[in-house]
Amino acid sequence: MTPQWIWQQPDWPDFTWNAEHLAPLLRECIQAQGRLMGMARSVGSSLSAQSELDALLQNIVTSSAIEGEQLNVSSVRSSLARRLGLELNEADNVSQRSEGLAQLMLDATQHFAAPLTLDRLLDWHEWLFPEQNSDLAARSIRVGALRGEEPMQVVSGRLDRPTVHFEAPPRQGLERQLVTFLTWFENSRNATGLDPLLRAGIAHFWFVTLHPFDDGNGRLTRTITDLALAQGEAQAIRFYAMSASILDDRLGYYRVLESSQKAALDITQWLDWFLQTLLRSLQQAMARIEFVLTKARFWQAHREAGLSTEQTKVLNRLLDGGERGFEHGVSAAQYQAVAKVSKATATRHLAELLEKGCVKRLPGGGRSTRYQINYPNGSPL
């Protein structure tokens, strides 16, 4: 019979890929990774810690969002902050769910040197489902244990005419397959002929194809990917969140997985998608750190400007940009509303900011006059 799934191929799991095709993209990822690490080193320790917290939080929240789960963001942030030794907002209450997710993420990234064993995987699964409530029981989810004997399928469509997108290897022999994966994962850490980024992509595809648990396979797969990336960089600090980039192309993610899992053992298509997604994640992280550095440079240049509390508040809104700021500048009326001052005070404050070089006047006049940040080097980038 012709194999329907990749794990039915006679040489499974001896993956192959077109190294020549992937080389330019891989090189671009490695260069971006190096630039990001260099930028991260130029950020002060307090800003670095905040950037790491933001990346970890984004990774956890978006990894769950890929599976359709909306987390309590403030609760997860508090759980992470406590473990990272950062200041806590006492108003934020943590939950068993947020504690388990924070413990899972930090075990994978901070203890990247520890081997990935079956016991460690089972612990991760327990942390993923800390509340063994009636909902889990109703769905027959075995927490901290491998899945049962029934077929593991990913389906959609009508109950009477379902579309099977994927079927995992049978339960019989699953332990042996996991041992093969875990042995490869450990032995490949120092393999000279395998780039760490490709290794992370292979680990992702291999583990999600095994689908060893009743639930949580996607989130554990992405945790293993974070572990592999941390091992490749040989550092626990994370500044980018690949799960966020996967969420941005969730449909593409599922399409390429389904296509590759129904194909032969050449996984070039999957690795191409993986590297492109990783590159976007690295570029987004660089943009965030550049934003932090730009803001820090601005305040360094105006540290002795003697600004009022209201002026500082409006400048920070302008620096933030986007939805929270004023992408097209701020008018006197907007300044008045944000700073909660009179019209005359708003006009005077803006004139002072203009004189001190904090802002510049945009083209236009009269009531429509708008002001934008005057960056020290003339550009936010």
Secondary structure, DSSP 4 states (H G I P E B T S, - for coil): ---SSGGGSTTTT--B--HHHHHHHHHHHHHHHHHHHHHHHTS-HHHHHHHHHHHHHHHHHHHHHHTTPPP-HHHHHHHHHHHHTPPP-TTPPP-HHHHHHHHHHHHHHHTTTS---HHHHHHHHHHHS----HHHHHTT--TTS---SS--EEEEE-SSSEEEEEEPPPSTTHHHHHHHHHHHHHHGGG-TTS-HHHHHHHHHHHHHHH--SSS-HHHHHHHHHHHHHHHHHT-S-----HHHHHHHTHHHHHHHHHHHHTS-SB-HHHHHHHHHHHHHHHHHHHHHHHHHHHHHHHHHHTTTS---HHHHHHHHHHHH-GGGS-TT-EEHHHHHHHHT--HHHHHHHHHHHHHTTSEEEPS--GGG-EEEE--TTSS--
